[in-house]
Amino acid sequence: MKSTVEKEPGVLTRSLRSGCEAPASTTPQRSRLASLFRDRSGATGIEYGLIAMLIAVAMLVGLIALGGQVSTLYDDIATAYSDATS
């Protein structure tokens, strides 16, 4: 049976079957890092951000693709208007 105890402040040791003690393999930094990997609370916000970014990119691509056609349409309307009024 392995148990972790703290004999000196900040030093964790683990009792081995032989009765000797070895430094514990989990340090406070490692457990904090592991808890960060397990934490999923920000995942939803990131997903919404990615969806918003994809929508913005799709809109930009659509505007670029249709921008030339809209410009040509307005030019044709302006030409027709100026021909009709002259």
Stockholm file with secondary structure:
# STOCKHOLM 1.0

chainA/1-86         MKSTVEKEPGVLTRSLRSGCEAPASTTPQRSRLASLFRDRSGATGIEYGLIAMLIAVAMLVGLIALGGQVSTLYDDIATAYSDATS
#=GR chainA/1-86 SS CCCEEEEETTEEEEECTTSCEEECSCCHHHHHHHHHHHCCTTHHHHHHHHHHHHHHHHHHHHHHHHHHHHHHHHHHHHHHHHHHHC
#=GC SS_cons        CCCEEEEETTEEEEECTTSCEEECSCCHHHHHHHHHHHCCTTHHHHHHHHHHHHHHHHHHHHHHHHHHHHHHHHHHHHHHHHHHHC
//
